[in-house]
Amino acid sequence: MNGKKQKISDLGIFSGKPAFPEKIHVGRPNIVNRKGFLDRVNTILDNQWLTNNGPFVQEFEKRISGLIGVKHCIAMCNGTIALEIAIRALEMTGEVIIPSATFIATAHALQWQAITPVFCDIDEKTHTIDPKQIEQMITPRTTGIVGVHLWGRPCNTEAIQEIAQKHHLKVLYDAAHAFAASHNGKMVGNFGDAEVFSFHATKFLNTFEGGAVVTNNDVLADRIRLMKNFGFKGYDNVIYIGTNGKMNELSAAMGISSLDKLEEIISLNRDHYIQYRDNLKSIPGISCISYNEDNHPNYQYIILELDEQQLLLSRDQFVRILHGENILARRYFYPGCHRMEPYSSFFPHAGLLLPNTDKVLSRVIVLPTGTAVTHDDIDIICELMRYIVSHRKKIREILSDE
Ligand SMILES: *Cc1c(COP(=O)(O)O)cnc(C)c1O
């Protein structure tokens, strides 16, 4: 958007002309330090060291462990491989309890290595795994729990730790959304046996593709370092089964350059979040999820919950109308891992135990934010939503005519 406000009468659904001339996607990358990145790219080409634990990867790992106050950071080529390796290094087997309200990679990282993901319901308010439900899912085959800090809001790690201790379970956190956040005064990255970040292009901090495992466990860290590099310990010496999970130098250069501007991204995301929240507050049927400021969240996700009854429009109709305006709002993680293959065939009745998951995922939409979105964009998006809600009866008639 070039700052020029469109009139609300330009609504695509009525005039055939979208409010935004170009599509505004959810998950456009945060790009904040072009010069820093390009300078480092030149250094990489001068060094002729492109991958295999290069100087930028080493620096990236140090910067992250310093920021988080965690002993070990092992950078990887993406978050999914980081999850797979962490799960394997923790020797999880049999069954592992996870929320179904997550990106499919959390479940796949287990199933990929023949471990059964057992889907646990979430808390309707926090959207994270409900500790009260976890114990019911434990069987003699259960070896671990993978919690997900959904939308960057940390799980109830205290309750999860208690259950894990009682039943001798390993705990891993999928912290793909929660980089740089904290929980009760402790940085995310220090909970459970290990935590995994994703630095995918859509995430708060991106390295094009990338991820990392962080842990305070020395033995585990050594094993993970071996596993991500084919099990090599020095030249010509393989001592463990491994794979290729290495991060390359370009990715690390991108990560470091963005780390230099981390506070800038957080404060921009925070401004966007507050603008959305305050703007949408008074619209009946729409509520924006809240973040706890004390946890220094990264505010990367603008999550609305739509009340279909109050709106008289379904969540999916609402998304369609926004798409007509070139606002590519998204459903996220719908309809839940338990309703996707192969899990829906494995556990056709899993939904019976996941009422909150089904409810939450059917009313959530994600709105665009990040460095690619301006305050004017957000004003227009909010104005449009207000317009849609106040004209919902008429819109419903138009939609039902189709
Ligand atoms: C993005 C994401 C992943 C996977 O990370 P990649 O880097 O894309 O492989 C895993 N879990 C969650 C919750 C995610 O959002």
The ligand as an SDF file (V2000), in Angstrom:
LIG
                    3D

 15 15  0  0  0  0  0  0  0  0999 V2000
    7.2980  -23.4720   11.3320 C   0  0  0  0  0  0  0  0  0  0  0  0
    7.0000  -24.5120   12.3300 C   0  0  0  0  0  0  0  0  0  0  0  0
    7.7140  -25.7220   12.3900 C   0  0  0  0  0  0  0  0  0  0  0  0
    8.6730  -26.1600   11.3130 C   0  0  0  0  0  0  0  0  0  0  0  0
    9.7320  -25.3400   11.1010 O   0  0  0  0  0  0  0  0  0  0  0  0
   10.4510  -25.3170    9.6560 P   0  0  0  0  0  0  0  0  0  0  0  0
   11.6290  -24.4660    9.9120 O   0  0  0  0  0  0  0  0  0  0  0  0
    9.4740  -24.7070    8.7000 O   0  0  0  0  0  0  0  0  0  0  0  0
   10.7990  -26.7050    9.2930 O   0  0  0  0  0  0  0  0  0  0  0  0
    7.4370  -26.5890   13.4190 C   0  0  0  0  0  0  0  0  0  0  0  0
    6.5010  -26.3160   14.3430 N   0  0  0  0  0  0  0  0  0  0  0  0
    5.7790  -25.1830   14.3140 C   0  0  0  0  0  0  0  0  0  0  0  0
    4.7800  -24.9320   15.3920 C   0  0  0  0  0  0  0  0  0  0  0  0
    5.9900  -24.2570   13.2930 C   0  0  0  0  0  0  0  0  0  0  0  0
    5.2240  -23.1630   13.2420 O   0  0  0  0  0  0  0  0  0  0  0  0
  1  2  1  0
  2  3  1  0
  2 14  2  0
  3  4  1  0
  3 10  2  0
  4  5  1  0
  5  6  1  0
  6  7  2  0
  6  8  1  0
  6  9  1  0
 10 11  1  0
 11 12  2  0
 12 13  1  0
 12 14  1  0
 14 15  1  0
M  END
$$$$
